[in-house]
């Protein structure tokens, strides 16, 4: 035990905070430097000879925040963490921060801002990046600050702060925000551009400029005036202290952005819910009107968000490393997704040979060292996870003695770590407000890396223990320490003074970040997305086992959200995110600037493809929602590897089983005799997994149960429904296709029914108010089309302005929607006249509100005069409405039609189809 010494007041406060939420007594313990939590404890000081957060040269660091933020827990592992964590001693400002669509870097003179729109392929073709490149700097005249600090933050926004004694500057930036909101004193507003800007609009206090091909709008207080002198643009603020800058999707968007330029964002917040198999989330910005009364704003949604919202979106879009971002004109939006499936283990099936499985289980439990010499938090965690996977499997086949021996091993190891003073323990850092396990690894101590990766294994193992021994999991026993790890990694509270809100998870980006300091030119990164979802799975299981529905629902939100992000950003499931020049079907690592076909430790293709699979558990079933992506992934691995997997064959067999269980099982049958399991795997688990899915079929993500611990599998035309009931009484689980399943208390049950005749059903098409054009005349809300074009017939040298002539017609029927008050039709059409001169394309949108064949509302827009330069140009509703007939109303089984024709000219032109760059947005929800 540590030698006795006086307990700091900060630790007494922490002990009180823990007690307030049932994590331990408030009274200070008799033994110094030990904080009791139920039957366990942690230390208030690091073990001798160990380190906490440091610079790259080993100098200890404390959070780089202003006095106003000094007592707030700093959310490390975020997209902007380098503002607060000075990892590099010679950089007291920040490294590049990727907010998307904008990128940022703090410097002495203010905030460098960029909007990277062209990807670069680096590292022998293994990485694509939209690297930060400064377009302009937002500052004040004369500002020369010695550092930049974090002054305020909320769920996905942050406010950096500069002061040089005479001048102060605060800017508020965030994910999805096209605006930078600035407040300054002691100098005039100053925008310094990377090159001499081109002015496209000058309205005094509103200035539109183009820099490096990107359009920006500068907004100063009413009554002021922007002055351009070379690459320096200044405006006096008078008695005011505010100004803002926005990146525009086009010069024609200036009026819309001007409307919201003085509605300053002051905070961001996500709320979530789980109801009957559906996860809902609402993302809300709070604003303050600096001028006028406007309190709305504009925010750009990532692909994983706009795929899952029915809220109206504008036609504006931005480029980002995550694919196209779409703009919402509102201070909030809501997403809804089918909840990702979770089970404690795959259910029992008649395909498993009990005797064979028993032999594999005995190999694990009778090993001379079931923990394989693990000493640090990560490798101990993996060993705990390996055992936890097998406890329900042993229980299924009646091997209760083996089950209980594994439970005993897990309890002993968890209790060892959950007790301060031994060879391993958790230690609380009062400056960084974090629990670090020692011995540490992979920078979990000095860089605050990977806590969600490491601790997810502990929470998962504890959840399996709780399933069989609820008394062990009580707060007064060992559950308090489990919750302490949860609060360190995935704290749902924003008012907790001991730990930050959701340290390891970026709610707007939709996934976790691994680096605690974010000290890279490419931003933050996450390699093993699957170890991130392992923590979310653990929250679902722990919350279900202990009756904590709040933590259970948090886990469902995190897992479901990240599952969509993994599909889109790691596996490019819709083939709409990775640049075509990247040339890979998967990414081992996602960065703020892009993604890489790589890992931190090897270029071996097996590890690159496998790192986002491990550990395979009952929380991995979401991967089965994208079967085509899995097949592309496996095929690429075998091409890059020069053949099937050798080192991580078990993981990759299991991965293939999410799409093709029979093929995966055949690989096991041919190669199980002579391989060494991956460190977190065992032959017992792999055999059970592959055999069970071969029997039941692949996961079917199109059907969900009304509790989080449920799943569906489909083989041929037969569906198998499974659910685990952690409760003490029997319950009926209802699935989204109407199937019901009676599940006894503390048990897993299965049932069967008839499902789709398609063994690989496609996911349901997305809904929404944004329609892509498809060659052949269709409008569709589905994404992932093939880019193409249709030919717009020549006007024949006759003026056809306002009257469709041989138009291209695109139509969708059976549309239901409620008219959004005040909203207008919007469109964005990519057109090209090639080298022809004097051509103009025109659009008309018609609405048949009831589908009776009579159009009740038509809108004809002014034509767009194309240039004689080959290349796509953008025609939007900003050209203005030429004529309209009829009155808008709700759509009830209605028809929407888009017509495009040549209004003038004597030549054909092209209209792009099959992409989200040519879309019609109707004013309905």
VENTANOR-V221138 format. One record per run of one state. SS is the DSSP state (@ for helix, = for strand, . for the rest). FROM is the first residue (numbers start at 1). TO is the last residue. If there is no record, write none. Layout:
# VENTANOR-V221138
ss & from & to
SS & FROM & TO
SS & FROM & TO
This chain:
# VENTANOR-V221138
ss & from & to
. & 1 & 8
@ & 9 & 20
. & 21 & 33
= & 34 & 37
. & 38 & 39
= & 40 & 43
. & 44 & 53
= & 54 & 54
. & 55 & 59
= & 60 & 60
. & 61 & 64
= & 65 & 65
. & 66 & 66
@ & 67 & 69
. & 70 & 80
@ & 81 & 83
. & 84 & 96
= & 97 & 98
. & 99 & 102
= & 103 & 107
. & 108 & 109
= & 110 & 114
. & 115 & 119
= & 120 & 122
. & 123 & 126
= & 127 & 129
. & 130 & 135
= & 136 & 140
. & 141 & 147
= & 148 & 153
. & 154 & 156
= & 157 & 163
. & 164 & 167
= & 168 & 174
. & 175 & 178
= & 179 & 185
. & 186 & 188
= & 189 & 193
. & 194 & 197
= & 198 & 202
. & 203 & 205
= & 206 & 211
. & 212 & 213
= & 214 & 220
. & 221 & 226
= & 227 & 229
. & 230 & 231
= & 232 & 235
. & 236 & 241
= & 242 & 248
. & 249 & 250
@ & 251 & 260
. & 261 & 262
= & 263 & 275
. & 276 & 277
= & 278 & 289
. & 290 & 297
= & 298 & 301
. & 302 & 302
@ & 303 & 306
. & 307 & 316
= & 317 & 318
. & 319 & 324
= & 325 & 329
. & 330 & 331
= & 332 & 338
. & 339 & 353
@ & 354 & 365
. & 366 & 376
@ & 377 & 396
. & 397 & 399
@ & 400 & 417
. & 418 & 424
= & 425 & 429
. & 430 & 433
= & 434 & 438
. & 439 & 450
@ & 451 & 468
. & 469 & 474
@ & 475 & 490
. & 491 & 504
= & 505 & 506
. & 507 & 510
= & 511 & 512
. & 513 & 524
= & 525 & 526
. & 527 & 528
@ & 529 & 546
. & 547 & 548
@ & 549 & 570
. & 571 & 588
= & 589 & 591
. & 592 & 593
= & 594 & 596
. & 597 & 604
@ & 605 & 610
. & 611 & 620
@ & 621 & 625
. & 626 & 626
@ & 627 & 641
. & 642 & 648
@ & 649 & 657
. & 658 & 660
@ & 661 & 671
. & 672 & 682
@ & 683 & 696
. & 697 & 697
= & 698 & 699
. & 700 & 704
= & 705 & 705
. & 706 & 709
= & 710 & 715
. & 716 & 717
= & 718 & 725
. & 726 & 730
= & 731 & 735
. & 736 & 739
= & 740 & 743
. & 744 & 746
= & 747 & 754
. & 755 & 769
= & 770 & 774
. & 775 & 777
= & 778 & 780
. & 781 & 787
= & 788 & 792
. & 793 & 807
= & 808 & 817
. & 818 & 818
= & 819 & 819
. & 820 & 825
= & 826 & 832
. & 833 & 839
= & 840 & 848
. & 849 & 856
= & 857 & 861
. & 862 & 863
= & 864 & 865
. & 866 & 872
= & 873 & 876
@ & 877 & 879
. & 880 & 880
= & 881 & 886
. & 887 & 890
= & 891 & 904
. & 905 & 908
= & 909 & 913
. & 914 & 918
= & 919 & 921
. & 922 & 923
= & 924 & 924
. & 925 & 925
